[in-house]
Structure formats: structure tokens, C-alpha cells
Amino acid sequence: MLQFARWKTIVAWLVAFASFLIALPTVLPPEQAQLLPSWMSGKRLAPGLDLTGGTYLMLKLEHQDVLNDRLAATVDATAQALRSARIPYSGLMGTGHEAQVRIRDAARTKDALAALASLAGVTTTDDGTGLLHVVLTPVAIEEANANAARESLDVVTRRMRELGLADGVARLDGKQRIVVQVAGLSDPQRLKDMLGQRGTLSARLIDTKSSVEAAMESGAPPGTQLLYSLDEPPEGFLVNRSAVFTAADITAAAASVNDRAGAAAIELQLNPAAAERLSQTTRDNIGQRLAIVLDEQVLSTLDIDAPIAGDALKITGGFDETGAVNLAMVLRAGELPASLTLLEERSIEPALGASSARSALLAVLVSGVAVAIFMAGFYGTFGLIAAIGLCFNLLMILAVLVLTGTVITLPGIAGIVLIIGIAVDSNVLIYERMREEYRNEPSLADAVENGYSRAFSTIVDAAMTTLIAVLVLFLLGSAPIQGFAIVVGVGIITTFFVTFTLTRWLIVGRLRLIRASHLPRAIRTVIFDGVHLRFMSIRNRVFLVTALLTIGAAGLMMSGAVHMGIDFSGGALLEVRARQGDADAEDIAGRLRELNLGDVFVRGSGSPSTAVIRIYTQEGGENAEQTSALVARGELEEDYEIRRVEVVGPSVSGDFISAATFGILVGFLALMGYIWARFEWQFAIGAIIAVAHDIFLTIGFLALLSLEFNIGSVAALLTIAGYSLNDTVVVYDRIRENLKRYRLMPLPLVIDASINQTLSRTVLTSATTLLALAMLAIFGGEAIRAFTLTMLFGVAVGTFSSIYIAGPVLILFKLRPDRYRIGRGGTSAAPQAGGDHA
């Protein structure tokens, strides 16, 4: 056993040293990190866009476009197969997932079925009247969608490179969405413009024989299509559906500008086959007109006065130089297989990101120092050992984040600060247990050993409740919240590892070094010694007050007083800073309301020169939200710098609502299931009521302070639930232990004694956590203040509920103490608040 303990310690120190080497390039300034060997400096912690500035875009691939194109190809293939088999047909058309065609000679229906049997991805049936149904199979549709998603990702990546954004990242998010992230890009409008173009350029003959007016009234003739120009007002054209050439035939594209006329044009180069088709078509259609069509709109028209020879073609479209350059880049990158709709945008000015990073790092530093001073002041040398363990803990967290390539964001830094606050929880629990063991049996070695062994199960239970909460947060899917969940989850695991290896070794080594025969004075003398508070004597009055507060909070929720953020309600949010003087909220709101943007809310933010603008959801689908942000930006950018833009469309906000609802329910049930498995059902009910109390009051707190309820609030609520159960589990463990030992004591007195015995741990843990969060609220900056305030309130309420809600519920539901009593070995003597029992 001794040999195993020695090896465990050696491994722990090796892990700590490796963590130091991995984290060193991140901790050092960049210029010093470059001096390290390449195998060390190659990996650094990657900051998120909210710390560096940049743009996050989420786009949706329109599967309907893919389906339409696949169906059109099926219609063409059907016609080709029937013509090749010389089978007369009529009424060939496609709608939805199928094409229909009538075979004129019913006797040849079987021949038609045989001819169409070779078509891939379809099933063909006959309704008995000669009408054939050529239906796309689900597998073919799924395959077309998958191919379109991969091809779209390639095109998006090429367009980013055309813009010089080679460092940007584009990735698939599910089957229908593409996420684009570009660090340092604060104004993504040009990128959005390029990604918003499908790029389906084609040249088509204009049908001058039919009337445009007639086509408007009764539809375009077969083989033609009614399209409109980009002019104001738009002009209608009847164009042939068959194209002379398409974007796929373009081998090169470049913008050109006539310096004297100032007109921009695009010079195209075609492949030989397309050049030959263009030459032949123009030779056969002298006097006709050719339309250049871009994304189903007529970009320009060309009078065919003579055959167009060669592979070069210049097109104009009334666009300026920027528009010509952008279109040329789109054509060089290739056309998208389907349209992309922008669902979500989050853009942060680099200066604001850098400011947030400085504030967050300062908050981490101040929080760490404050907690270390607190622990040293309360536990002396053992407190310093806990602070050293905290340093090892942070190094290991950094090392794991670097090795896994996890991007650190503002919520992730908030998770680090939270870990700073709760990491010493295990030390507090062990130190308090050591003190209790020493009071009962004053053997220093036994007190240390029993302190660790008897606190082990409680620490595991407390860690599991938090891990369940962060696992649910990770599954919610929002990248920043996933970062928070990873940091907290890794922090809980590394805390457990450090507590039972490194800090234990330091404590034992310290006691051996000073040849101690008793626990240090700081451990033995605690301000909670001799405290015998009768918590249960006022339980009914506390229940009444908390019930009224909970009902009030529920009333605020039902009345709609909770201010939903754009994550859940959609809309646009802009943070602006006045170029001169202070930001005028009333003037901003008035100017935006004149633009018919609907409800607009403007508030101050941090300093007098800054303001946050909230534009509520617009009618008109996903693009309406982007339009409102663009209009607001154009109105204000002359007088204000646009520091941050967030736009969330209806589908994304709907996804957030579904994920948040599912996450809260699953997290709640998982936490309760764990408590139910570890304790009697009365304990589980008590934990449910305590957590529900915490959640309701925290939401009421958000409503009273008019803080936005967003996806970060959901993260805070689940974290608070885990933290609250963490406290409750410690109390419940002690109650169960005392029920087994004190067989004649009434249940209210057992609960009082248990709460008093764990009061030092409860108060000290809450104090360190609240201290760390308070430093984050003060120094962490405006961007994360709402999240921090929510956590502050929730931790305080969670501490209260573990005392005044979780315990009394056991009495209310008539917990049967006889289940835990052990007969003659027990005692009826009351345990001391300081814990004079084994």
C-alpha cells in the first residue's frame, strides 16, 4: 500500500511538471514564448472571438434549392430517356419530390417503365392510365443534400480566400448549416454580401417573339422563363431556360474599370466548348439579344450584331468597382449548389475584444490572489498549501485546454474564476473533517488519514452533481457555453486529482518537516466552534417567507417581466461608442424609430460614451433581422463606432429555446436521479424543492434587475443547480451519518446538529466562491457582468437553501430515522457543533 502511495505521488508530480511545460507558452508573453524550443512553443491556448475581436456567422443551406435542382435534372433525364427510346409523351413536369409524364400510346407504357428503370435515385410507377410518376427516393435526396453541403463548404472556403481571409475557419454544423469564424474582422458586410450570392451566372437568349405582359398574366411559354432586371424599376424579360454557357464554363474572371467613363465591367474567359457554343449561337441569332443572368436576375443584356468569336467576353451590369471585384471573386470561387441564408451573426470590434480580454485576465488574477489571501488568513500554512494546490490546478486546466485545442472564451474565463472559488471546497471539507477527527481521537496521523478517507464520498458526491450540470451544458451546443462547461468540468476533475495527491503530499510533508504532534492552531481553532444554532426552530416562518418570494418570482415569470435576450426572442443588438462626447440614448432611439424598425430599446453600457441598442424581432423571416441591423448601422455609423453586432434569426432563436428547455429538464432530472440513487426519496424531494427554489428566485432576480435572460443565463442556472446540490449533499451526508449514530435524538435536532457541524464548510466555501465571483463582477468587464451577477445571487441563494430548505423538507415528508439507527451501538447524546464524533 505504501509503495502504491509513493508511485501515485510520483505520477502526480510528473503530471504537474508536464502541465507546467504545456501551459508555459500560453503563460509567457508571445515574444518570450518564441524563445522556447519549437516542441514547446508550437501549441498555445487559442482565444475566442470575444477576446480577440472578429466575426461569427451561421448560414443555412437551402435544401429546397437542392431538391429543385435534383428534380430538374430528373425531368431532363426522363425526357432524354423517353426520346432515346422513341416513346411519345406529353405533360412532363416536376413538382415536390416527383416528376409526372403521360405516355401517349398506352401500349408502350411497359417500354417507358423499362426505359426509365436505368435512372438513378428514382422509383417509377404507373397509375394504370399511362401517367407515370418518377419519384425521387429519400436516399437520393439525402445524398444530394450531403453532396451540396460538402460542395458549399468548399465554395465558402474559396470565397474567404479570395477575400484574403485565409486564417478564417469554415465548418459544417449538422447537415444544413455552415459556421464561419474570422478573427479580427469587425465589419463582415463584404463577406456576407459574397456568401449571400449563389453565383449561378448564365448566358441565355431573350425570347422576343412572346409578350412579357402576356407572360405576367398567364405564365411564360414552354421553354422560357420570366426574369427581371436589377434596375429600379425592374424590367421584365422572357429568356430561354437553356443556357449558352454557365458559371461552370468560366475559367477566369477579373474586374476592369474604364477610367474615363468610370464604368466597371467583368472580363470572363470561357472554356473551349463554351466559347464554341457562344460563337455558334450568336452566329445563328444575329439581331437577337443575349441576357446575362445572375441568380435568376438579369444582370445585363447584349445586342447580337455579329458573331462573338474567341473565349473572352466582357459584361457590364451597372455595378461599381467594388461590386465588379466582388462578383469576379464569386465567379472565380465557383457557384454554390444552393442558396445560403444568414441565420446568426456575432461581430466584435478587435479593440473591444482586447479590452474584454484584459479585464477577464485581471479578474482571474485578482480572484486567485483574493482567494489565496482568504485561505491563508483562515487556515494559515494549510491555507497556503491549498493556494499552491490551486496554482497546480490552474496549470493542469490550461494544459488540458491546450492539448484538446479548446478555444477559451469569456464564459470559459468565467468558468476559471468559478473554479478558483470552488476548488478550495475540497480542502475546506477535508480540513474541517481533520479537526473533527482530532477532537474525538487526538492522534495526528489518524486525524489526517480519516479526514481524507471520510470526506472522500462527500467530495465525490459534490463533484458528481457539478459534473452532471456541466455535461448537460456541453450538450446544449452553443460554442461559448460549451467552452464554459469544458473549463468547469476539467476544473472539477483536476481539483479532485490535486486534492488527493499533491496537496495531500504537501500537508503530510509539512507536518513531518515540523515534526508536528498535533494539528496546527489554524486548523484546531475555528470561529464556528461552540455554535449551536437552532435552524429548525424557525423553519415554518422561513418556509412562509421563501414560499411568498418563490410565488412572487413565478408571478414575474408568468407576467412576462423576464427580459428575454436575442438568443431566445431573435432580433439584433448593437453596442456603439460615440465618436465625440457621450452617447445620447434618446436621440439614438428616436432616429431608429423613424426608420420603421419597430420596438427599439437603448440603454447605457459601462461608460457615458457607450450604449447598447436592442432592435426587437422583425416580420419577414431570417433576412429581416439582418436588414434591421444593416439599416441601423448605416444610420448611426457617422456619429458612432459600431463595437459589437449580434443578430439572431427566428430559426436559431427557436433552436436556442428548444435546447435550453431540453437542457434544463434533462439536467434537472439527471441531478435528481443521482440524489435519488444516493439517498432516501425524502432527500431527493428535498433536493428538488431546494433547487427549484434557487432557480425561481434567480429568475425573479433577473426580472427585477431587468437583466437579459439568454443562453448564458441558462448556463448560470444549471451551474447554480449543481452548486446548490453540492452544498445540499454535504449537509445530507452528515444528516445520514448522524441518523446512524444518534438513535434516540429527534429528527429536527439531528438536522440542526448536522447543519452546525458543516456550517464552517458551507460558509467558507460560499465565501471563497462569492469572493471570486465578486472580483469577476468588478474587474471582468461589462460583457460578462450579467452572467456574473446571476451567479453571485444564485450561489448566495443556493447556500441559503441548503440550510433552510433542504433540511426542513425532510421533516415535512416525515423521514423515518429508524431506517438509519444501528441499535445498541448508537447513542442518544447530542453531537457538538464542532463535530465531536467519528
VEXLUMDREN-871911 format. One record per residue (C-alpha): residue number from 1; x, y, z. Coordinates in pm, whole numbers, plus 50000, padded with zeros to 5 digits. Example, Ala and Ser with C-alpha at 12.3 -4.5 7.8 and 13.67 -1.06 7.14 Angstrom:
i	x	y	z
1	51230	49550	50780
2	51367	49894	50714
This chain:
i	x	y	z
1	50000	50000	50000
2	50287	50231	50087
3	50455	50152	49757
4	50134	50237	49568
5	50105	50571	49752
6	50465	50654	49660
7	50407	50578	49294
8	50083	50775	49299
9	50270	51077	49430
10	50546	51041	49169
11	50290	51022	48890
12	50110	51327	49029
13	50426	51537	49029
14	50512	51420	48677
15	50166	51529	48564
16	50214	51864	48735
17	50553	51914	48567
18	50415	51817	48226
19	50126	52058	48277
20	50375	52333	48355
21	50566	52268	48031
22	50247	52257	47822
23	50100	52572	47980
24	50426	52772	47977
25	50398	52907	47617
26	50050	53037	47699
27	50154	53195	48030
28	50461	53371	47889
29	50431	53683	47670
30	50443	53596	47297
31	50790	53741	47245
32	50932	53528	47527
33	50733	53219	47427
34	50906	53231	47085
35	51240	53170	47260
36	51122	52830	47381
37	51204	52512	47184
38	50971	52452	46891
39	50820	52140	47051
40	50704	52362	47340
41	50604	52681	47161
42	50401	52506	46891
43	50084	52494	47099
44	49922	52785	47280
45	49578	52840	47423
46	49355	52971	47143
47	49144	53275	47238
48	48787	53303	47113
49	48646	53583	46901
50	48503	53761	47206
51	48861	53803	47330
52	49031	53887	47000
53	48753	54051	46806
54	48617	53906	46488
55	48306	53766	46326
56	48096	53455	46372
57	47839	53370	46105
58	47595	53082	46084
59	47443	53013	45743
60	47175	52768	45638
61	47194	52570	45317
62	46853	52591	45150
63	46767	52228	45087
64	46472	52335	44874
65	46718	52466	44612
66	46896	52130	44616
67	46565	51949	44575
68	46459	52178	44290
69	46786	52123	44104
70	46774	51747	44160
71	46415	51737	44036
72	46501	51948	43730
73	46782	51705	43648
74	46536	51418	43686
75	46289	51586	43447
76	46566	51634	43189
77	46684	51274	43233
78	46327	51148	43196
79	46281	51339	42871
80	46616	51217	42738
81	46538	50853	42822
82	46195	50863	42656
83	46329	51037	42344
84	46610	50784	42316
85	46353	50502	42331
86	46132	50688	42076
87	45835	50681	42310
88	45590	50970	42256
89	45494	51156	42573
90	45328	51477	42690
91	45275	51681	43005
92	45623	51625	43151
93	45652	51839	43465
94	45803	51820	43811
95	45656	51924	44147
96	45770	51848	44500
97	45960	51520	44507
98	45840	51376	44176
99	45810	51424	43802
100	45498	51322	43608
101	45474	51230	43242
102	45189	51088	43032
103	45268	50822	42770
104	45058	50894	42462
105	45043	50533	42349
106	44918	50327	42643
107	45051	50012	42478
108	45404	50140	42525
109	45374	50204	42898
110	45584	49897	42982
111	45850	50013	42737
112	45853	50352	42910
113	45892	50191	43252
114	46183	49987	43118
115	46346	50298	42967
116	46318	50486	43295
117	46441	50194	43507
118	46800	50297	43441
119	46753	50640	43602
120	46945	50664	43930
121	46783	50767	44255
122	46419	50738	44146
123	46133	50491	44153
124	45886	50488	43864
125	45524	50374	43891
126	45223	50363	43656
127	44878	50466	43783
128	44710	50249	43517
129	44612	50532	43282
130	44950	50586	43120
131	45052	50856	43372
132	45394	50774	43512
133	45523	50901	43846
134	45901	50936	43867
135	45966	50984	44240
136	46297	51083	44398
137	46396	50833	44668
138	46477	50953	45022
139	46827	50812	44981
140	46882	51017	44664
141	46755	51334	44832
142	46974	51274	45137
143	47276	51210	44915
144	47208	51528	44715
145	47184	51730	45037
146	47507	51580	45173
147	47693	51650	44848
148	47556	52004	44840
149	47671	52065	45198
150	48026	51949	45124
151	48042	52145	44799
152	47903	52456	44968
153	48169	52435	45237
154	48438	52419	44967
155	48292	52720	44785
156	48263	52922	45108
157	48625	52843	45190
158	48740	52952	44842
159	48544	53277	44865
160	48704	53353	45202
161	49045	53301	45046
162	48952	53531	44758
163	48882	53799	45022
164	49219	53741	45185
165	49066	53569	45488
166	49281	53258	45470
167	49303	53242	45851
168	48926	53218	45878
169	48761	52887	45955
170	48452	52740	45789
171	48298	52415	45908
172	47977	52218	45877
173	47742	52228	46175
174	47500	51944	46122
175	47357	51863	45780
176	47226	52202	45680
177	47437	52472	45845
178	47779	52622	45788
179	47964	52816	46055
180	48220	53078	45956
181	48463	53235	46206
182	48715	53504	46117
183	48934	53661	46384
184	49000	54035	46359
185	48713	54101	46115
186	48482	54354	46279
187	48279	54453	45970
188	48181	54139	45779
189	47944	54308	45534
190	48156	54234	45228
191	48192	53870	45332
192	47816	53847	45392
193	47749	54000	45050
194	47971	53743	44881
195	47828	53447	45071
196	47477	53571	45003
197	47528	53530	44627
198	47474	53186	44485
199	47676	53282	44180
200	47467	53099	43917
201	47576	53308	43620
202	47449	53207	43275
203	47401	53349	42926
204	47057	53293	42773
205	46883	53410	42457
206	46595	53654	42507
207	46265	53541	42354
208	46137	53843	42157
209	45852	53656	41989
210	45633	53635	42301
211	45488	53920	42504
212	45626	53992	42851
213	45287	54135	42951
214	45112	53814	42847
215	45366	53610	43041
216	45295	53820	43351
217	44924	53743	43322
218	44916	53380	43208
219	45266	53248	43261
220	45576	53211	43047
221	45557	52996	42732
222	45713	52646	42747
223	46092	52654	42743
224	46110	53014	42865
225	46124	53192	43199
226	46017	53539	43311
227	46301	53719	43488
228	46355	54076	43597
229	46648	54313	43582
230	46829	54473	43876
231	46715	54820	43769
232	46474	55044	43958
233	46204	54990	43850
234	46290	54638	43731
235	46232	54543	43367
236	46089	54205	43271
237	46248	53969	43016
238	46143	53637	42870
239	46459	53426	42846
240	46519	53073	42727
241	46564	52814	43001
242	46852	52653	42815
243	47182	52836	42871
244	47453	52910	42619
245	47709	52885	42898
246	47703	52878	43279
247	47936	52969	43563
248	48085	52619	43541
249	48220	52711	43195
250	48414	53015	43323
251	48787	52954	43361
252	48885	53307	43468
253	48713	53628	43581
254	48854	53973	43653
255	48711	54318	43718
256	48803	54610	43495
257	48727	54981	43515
258	48702	55235	43233
259	48889	55527	43386
260	48725	55787	43158
261	48369	55663	43187
262	48408	55529	43539
263	48206	55222	43446
264	48302	54883	43586
265	48291	54557	43393
266	48386	54194	43434
267	48608	54018	43181
268	48533	53647	43151
269	48730	53370	42989
270	48538	53060	42876
271	48649	52704	42821
272	48675	52594	42454
273	48340	52411	42446
274	48151	52710	42588
275	48334	52950	42356
276	48229	52739	42057
277	47865	52732	42175
278	47864	53109	42220
279	48013	53162	41876
280	47759	52930	41711
281	47462	53075	41899
282	47549	53435	41818
283	47616	53343	41454
284	47268	53187	41427
285	47086	53467	41610
286	47208	53793	41455
287	46970	54072	41556
288	46858	53894	41873
289	46957	53978	42231
290	47155	53780	42485
291	47083	53811	42861
292	47347	53763	43128
293	47156	53614	43422
294	47290	53613	43779
295	47093	53428	44049
296	46769	53442	43850
297	46800	53815	43778
298	46903	53978	43451
299	47238	54142	43516
300	47278	54288	43167
301	47174	54239	42805
302	47379	54229	42486
303	47261	54302	42131
304	47392	54035	41893
305	47520	54240	41600
306	47784	53993	41495
307	47915	53651	41598
308	48121	53657	41919
309	48444	53479	41841
310	48713	53371	42084
311	48693	53273	42452
312	48678	53626	42601
313	48363	53813	42695
314	48313	54144	42877
315	47989	54200	43068
316	47854	54509	43239
317	47570	54544	43484
318	47558	54894	43617
319	47769	54798	43919
320	48054	54998	44068
321	48415	54887	44101
322	48360	54715	44436
323	48062	54526	44301
324	48257	54416	43995
325	48551	54299	44208
326	48320	54108	44442
327	48136	53938	44154
328	48462	53843	43986
329	48577	53681	44310
330	48246	53495	44342
331	48281	53362	43988
332	48641	53255	44045
333	48545	53070	44363
334	48261	52889	44192
335	47885	52883	44231
336	47707	52746	44533
337	47489	52439	44481
338	47215	52611	44682
339	47145	52948	44838
340	47284	53029	45182
341	47065	53217	45430
342	47234	53402	45714
343	47080	53288	46043
344	47310	53434	46305
345	47586	53693	46327
346	47810	53794	46616
347	48074	54055	46534
348	48308	54221	46784
349	48548	54505	46721
350	48909	54390	46789
351	48964	54678	47033
352	48659	54571	47234
353	48777	54210	47229
354	49122	54312	47354
355	48963	54520	47629
356	48744	54228	47736
357	49050	54000	47740
358	49244	54239	47965
359	48951	54275	48202
360	48894	53899	48217
361	49262	53820	48283
362	49273	54086	48554
363	48964	53927	48711
364	49134	53584	48712
365	49447	53729	48877
366	49259	53930	49139
367	49024	53638	49214
368	49314	53399	49263
369	49502	53637	49492
370	49189	53719	49693
371	49101	53353	49749
372	49463	53268	49838
373	49475	53551	50095
374	49140	53442	50238
375	49251	53080	50275
376	49588	53178	50424
377	49417	53412	50669
378	49174	53143	50779
379	49389	52828	50773
380	49743	52964	50796
381	50002	52734	50641
382	49737	52484	50538
383	49559	52766	50360
384	49880	52844	50171
385	49907	52479	50073
386	49550	52498	49940
387	49656	52807	49739
388	49956	52618	49599
389	49723	52336	49503
390	49504	52593	49329
391	49804	52703	49120
392	49871	52343	49017
393	49502	52309	48941
394	49501	52610	48707
395	49814	52484	48531
396	49650	52148	48466
397	49333	52314	48337
398	49540	52522	48095
399	49734	52216	47985
400	49416	52018	47910
401	49267	52310	47717
402	49586	52345	47512
403	49613	51973	47439
404	49248	51943	47336
405	49257	52260	47126
406	48968	52409	47323
407	48907	52774	47240
408	48894	52991	47552
409	48612	53247	47558
410	48475	53495	47809
411	48239	53232	47955
412	48539	52998	47971
413	48734	53255	48173
414	48428	53293	48395
415	48450	52916	48444
416	48813	52951	48553
417	48715	53216	48809
418	48434	52991	48931
419	48680	52703	48971
420	48910	52933	49170
421	48621	52990	49408
422	48509	52628	49444
423	48846	52449	49406
424	48929	52508	49773
425	48597	52347	49869
426	48758	52004	49892
427	49038	52142	50109
428	48790	52311	50341
429	48587	51992	50371
430	48898	51785	50449
431	49042	52039	50694
432	48714	52056	50881
433	48694	51677	50890
434	49051	51659	51021
435	48954	51894	51300
436	48655	51680	51394
437	48857	51359	51391
438	49129	51516	51602
439	48876	51632	51862
440	48746	51276	51901
441	49073	51085	51891
442	49375	51311	51920
443	49612	51112	51700
444	49757	51337	51434
445	49820	51057	51182
446	49469	50916	51230
447	49313	51262	51207
448	49481	51330	50873
449	49406	50984	50733
450	49044	50985	50848
451	48998	51342	50735
452	49076	51239	50379
453	48906	50898	50379
454	48580	51010	50544
455	48548	51322	50331
456	48608	51122	50013
457	48249	51010	49943
458	48110	51357	50017
459	48360	51516	49779
460	48273	51262	49509
461	47900	51329	49552
462	47954	51705	49536
463	48176	51673	49229
464	47928	51448	49051
465	47642	51697	49085
466	47852	51969	48924
467	47979	51735	48651
468	47623	51635	48561
469	47530	52003	48525
470	47829	52086	48303
471	47774	51776	48089
472	47423	51897	48011
473	47563	52244	47935
474	47809	52091	47690
475	47526	51912	47512
476	47336	52240	47467
477	47558	52304	47166
478	47634	52678	47196
479	48011	52714	47145
480	48080	52973	47422
481	47871	52774	47672
482	48047	52456	47568
483	48374	52633	47649
484	48241	52723	47994
485	48127	52364	48050
486	48463	52219	47943
487	48657	52452	48174
488	48436	52382	48476
489	48424	52007	48406
490	48800	51982	48364
491	48843	52201	48673
492	48630	51969	48887
493	48836	51667	48779
494	49175	51836	48823
495	49063	51968	49163
496	48984	51614	49274
497	49320	51492	49141
498	49525	51768	49302
499	49343	51747	49636
500	49409	51377	49689
501	49764	51372	49553
502	49970	51691	49554
503	49811	51890	49835
504	49789	51576	50050
505	50159	51514	49993
506	50237	51876	50083
507	50029	51858	50401
508	50186	51534	50519
509	50530	51661	50425
510	50473	51986	50615
511	50364	51803	50929
512	50667	51573	50910
513	50902	51864	50846
514	50797	52048	51162
515	50762	51714	51350
516	50411	51811	51448
517	50238	51616	51723
518	49906	51798	51688
519	49713	51985	51425
520	49822	52344	51358
521	49639	52605	51560
522	49466	52747	51249
523	49301	52409	51189
524	49207	52349	51551
525	49067	52692	51630
526	48767	52779	51414
527	48519	53060	51468
528	48231	52813	51442
529	48338	52610	51745
530	48069	52607	52008
531	47798	52729	51769
532	47460	52562	51833
533	47215	52745	51612
534	46856	52615	51617
535	46782	52640	51248
536	46479	52412	51258
537	46305	52615	51527
538	46220	52887	51275
539	46166	52661	50978
540	45795	52737	50943
541	45850	53112	50931
542	46135	53070	50682
543	45919	52842	50469
544	45643	53104	50463
545	45878	53384	50357
546	46053	53177	50090
547	45721	53047	49961
548	45598	53405	49917
549	45921	53504	49743
550	45905	53200	49514
551	45542	53271	49425
552	45637	53632	49354
553	45919	53518	49126
554	45684	53277	48948
555	45438	53566	48908
556	45708	53775	48743
557	45778	53489	48503
558	45411	53443	48417
559	45358	53817	48366
560	45637	53838	48110
561	45862	54055	48328
562	46163	53838	48238
563	46354	54028	47970
564	46433	53771	47702
565	46761	53828	47518
566	46802	53791	47144
567	46915	53431	47192
568	46556	53338	47270
569	46348	53611	47109
570	46554	53691	46799
571	46637	54039	46674
572	46951	54250	46664
573	47179	54401	46927
574	47441	54670	46863
575	47691	54820	47102
576	47807	55166	46992
577	48051	55429	47117
578	48014	55798	47042
579	48290	55937	46825
580	48266	56260	47024
581	48111	56324	47365
582	47855	56100	47531
583	47608	55861	47373
584	47256	56005	47361
585	47019	55712	47419
586	46702	55913	47349
587	46841	56052	47024
588	46951	55706	46909
589	46612	55555	46985
590	46431	55838	46809
591	46642	55815	46496
592	46594	55438	46470
593	46219	55451	46528
594	46188	55689	46233
595	46331	55409	46019
596	46026	55191	46092
597	46229	54930	46279
598	45953	54868	46531
599	46035	54846	46901
600	46382	54977	46984
601	46537	54983	47333
602	46856	55179	47411
603	47050	55176	47739
604	47387	55290	47865
605	47673	55044	47886
606	47975	55080	48108
607	48072	55438	48025
608	47880	55753	47922
609	48016	55728	47568
610	47876	55381	47500
611	47526	55248	47453
612	47360	54914	47375
613	47079	54909	47118
614	46824	54630	47109
615	46609	54600	46795
616	46332	54351	46851
617	46239	54077	46607
618	46115	54182	46266
619	45849	54041	46039
620	45970	53887	45716
621	46183	53587	45805
622	46556	53538	45860
623	46677	53820	45635
624	46459	54080	45810
625	46681	54071	46120
626	46994	54129	45911
627	46825	54414	45727
628	46729	54590	46052
629	47088	54571	46179
630	47225	54695	45846
631	46980	54989	45838
632	47060	55084	46196
633	47431	55064	46128
634	47401	55290	45824
635	47203	55547	46023
636	47445	55564	46318
637	47796	55494	46190
638	47866	55859	46107
639	47831	55957	46474
640	47908	55627	46646
641	48163	55348	46623
642	47992	55011	46596
643	48175	54798	46853
644	47958	54487	46861
645	47679	54343	46648
646	47468	54038	46730
647	47187	53922	46503
648	46980	53611	46572
649	46713	53494	46328
650	46391	53313	46418
651	46515	52961	46344
652	46826	52999	46563
653	46630	53154	46849
654	46385	52865	46819
655	46675	52621	46839
656	46808	52800	47148
657	46468	52779	47316
658	46438	52407	47241
659	46794	52335	47355
660	46757	52542	47673
661	46426	52380	47765
662	46561	52034	47696
663	46885	52109	47878
664	46717	52240	48192
665	46475	51946	48207
666	46740	51682	48140
667	46987	51845	48378
668	46725	51872	48648
669	46617	51509	48608
670	46976	51382	48595
671	47071	51569	48912
672	46762	51447	49092
673	46819	51093	48970
674	47169	51096	49117
675	47044	51223	49453
676	46761	50966	49449
677	47011	50686	49385
678	47241	50800	49666
679	46980	50886	49931
680	46625	50810	50051
681	46341	50951	49840
682	46279	51221	50103
683	46631	51351	50039
684	46565	51361	49665
685	46239	51553	49718
686	46421	51795	49946
687	46689	51850	49685
688	46424	51906	49415
689	46243	52168	49622
690	46569	52340	49718
691	46691	52360	49358
692	46350	52474	49230
693	46356	52746	49497
694	46700	52860	49380
695	46603	52865	49012
696	46277	53054	49065
697	46436	53318	49287
698	46729	53363	49047
699	46493	53417	48754
700	46299	53665	48968
701	46628	53843	49040
702	46694	53872	48666
703	46347	54017	48615
704	46381	54274	48895
705	46717	54399	48764
706	46597	54387	48400
707	46891	54162	48312
708	46855	53977	47984
709	46770	53608	48003
710	46985	53442	47738
711	47174	53120	47679
712	47433	53239	47933
713	47155	53264	48192
714	47067	52900	48126
715	47432	52811	48186
716	47423	53008	48511
717	47103	52836	48626
718	47236	52486	48562
719	47565	52574	48733
720	47374	52716	49028
721	47168	52397	49045
722	47485	52188	49056
723	47645	52417	49314
724	47333	52421	49532
725	47317	52040	49528
726	47688	52037	49606
727	47612	52218	49934
728	47300	52013	49997
729	47484	51682	49951
730	47738	51779	50217
731	47458	51850	50465
732	47266	51536	50367
733	47574	51318	50406
734	47619	51447	50759
735	47249	51406	50841
736	47257	51044	50727
737	47573	50981	50924
738	47425	51129	51241
739	47100	50934	51198
740	47303	50615	51213
741	47486	50723	51527
742	47236	50909	51744
743	46944	50667	51761
744	46723	50847	52013
745	46767	51205	51901
746	46461	51374	51738
747	46500	51441	51369
748	46493	51826	51399
749	46783	51813	51645
750	46978	51576	51420
751	46932	51817	51130
752	47034	52116	51344
753	47344	51936	51466
754	47439	51829	51113
755	47399	52179	50974
756	47606	52322	51260
757	47878	52064	51205
758	47904	52151	50836
759	47841	52523	50884
760	48207	52616	50865
761	48243	52431	50536
762	47921	52584	50399
763	48013	52938	50494
764	48379	52917	50392
765	48308	52756	50056
766	48038	53009	49978
767	48267	53289	50089
768	48551	53184	49856
769	48312	53134	49564
770	48134	53464	49624
771	48469	53638	49666
772	48594	53507	49331
773	48267	53596	49154
774	48266	53942	49312
775	48615	54005	49170
776	48488	53891	48831
777	48189	54125	48857
778	48414	54418	48950
779	48706	54359	48714
780	48567	54129	48445
781	48410	54398	48228
782	48061	54474	48101
783	48040	54182	47857
784	48017	53921	48132
785	47871	54121	48419
786	47513	53995	48379
787	47632	53634	48392
788	47846	53707	48698
789	47568	53885	48886
790	47336	53593	48816
791	47596	53351	48953
792	47656	53569	49260
793	47290	53577	49350
794	47241	53208	49271
795	47534	53095	49487
796	47407	53300	49781
797	47054	53162	49741
798	47191	52810	49697
799	47381	52837	50024
800	47064	52954	50199
801	46850	52673	50055
802	47095	52401	50160
803	47034	52512	50519
804	46677	52637	50537
805	46505	52443	50258
806	46677	52107	50209
807	46681	52017	50578
808	46326	52116	50683
809	46177	51927	50387
810	46298	51602	50549
811	46077	51682	50846
812	45788	51783	50626
813	45798	51450	50440
814	45846	51252	50762
815	46185	51095	50707
816	46199	50780	50919
817	46514	50798	51133
818	46478	50434	51242
819	46596	50325	50896
820	46942	50459	50981
821	46968	50367	51350
822	47205	50091	51443
823	47070	49966	51774
824	47287	49931	52080
825	47594	50072	51922
826	47426	50409	51888
827	47397	50690	52137
828	47137	50945	52226
829	47385	51215	52317
830	47370	51527	52111
831	47667	51581	51884
832	47859	51902	51928
833	47857	52166	51660
834	48227	52117	51620
835	48168	51753	51530
836	48299	51553	51831
837	48221	51222	51668
838	48395	50979	51442
